[in-house]
Amino acid sequence: MKIYPLVLLAALLGLSQCHKKSDPTPPPQNPVSLLPPETQTGQRTFGCLLNGQPWTQAGSPFNGPVLAAEWYQNRLSISCRRAINNANGSPHTNQSIEFAIDPVAGPGNYQLKDSKQNLLVFSDFLTNCQYLTGSGQVATVQITRWDPVARIVSGRFAFTLETPGCGRVTVSEGRFDTRF
């Protein structure tokens, strides 16, 4: 009787019972990795970290445009909203970020600090809070691509705004790439 086939069979059976111990908790994911990539090709993307949490456009085509950009008489306006379904299943806008730069002179850094020509508004309809630039509160927008011929604008943004009775919101790692 040959003992080698029995040893080989026993070894194979033993190895088939081996299990790699899995970690019950997956490693934490970097929230920036959940944002759309920074592109400059008119991909119609918008995202940021809102108080450290990913915030991206979301909505329904039946509830109007989620990301809209307009350039008129040298004034650039960009608005993005998040819409979720409410209790009865219909889409309901719960937050929006809107900013305007007047005039846009091409790529560069823009300080949005008033409520007339260069402004930024963050609206949270769930809490009935609105945050806007002005009274010393400033938002920064960096346009990294401005192409009025191809009608593409891309860039980055960041801000910290506070409203009495509503608290403070901090937005970082903001990025957008859209057509107007």
Buried (B, 14 or more C-beta within 10 A) or exposed (E): EEEEEEEEEEEEEEEEEEEEEEEEEEEEEEBEEEBBEBBBEBBBBBBBBBEEEBBBBBBBEEBEEBBBBEBEEEBBBBBBBBBEEEEEEEBBBBBBBBBBBBEBEEBEEBEBBBEEEBBBBBBBBEEEBBBBBBEEBBBBBBBBBBBEEEEBBBBBBBBBBEBEEBEEBBBBBBBBBBBB
